[in-house]
Amino acid sequence: MLIDGFDSPPMIMMTYNFPYYVDLMEKNGLQKEMDLLAYYVTPQKVEKKSLALSDAINARLKKKGIVVRKISVHAIEKDAAMFEEISITHGKKTGDLCLLHMKNLCTSKMILSE
């Protein structure tokens, strides 16, 4: 549940709720289980060395047939299915965080299909 950062737009795969939800949940006996952070980074905020490293990593991945790209809004269902397949296939290797994102993804898919 979002507890800070209401001044920025919602992020993909992150919860977004009204600020009063925190107080409502705590009054009903619920408490925080873990922290989940999201970062908003623009090229202007990243050092040139980091951007060069990112370009080098992407070039190396591309040579191996791996492409890193932005999620396409026009192909959200295809991208969601691909992410779900990766999460299921590699979930045991990447741990619970990957599975947590998969659960959020399934919720997102249900919302998108409504």
Protein Blocks (a to p, Z undefined) as FASTA:
>chain_A
ZZehklbccdehiacddfklmmmmmmnopacfbdcddddddfklpcfklmmmmmmmmmmm
mmnopacddddfklmmmmmmmmmmmmmmmmmmnommlmmmmmmmmmmmmmmmZZ
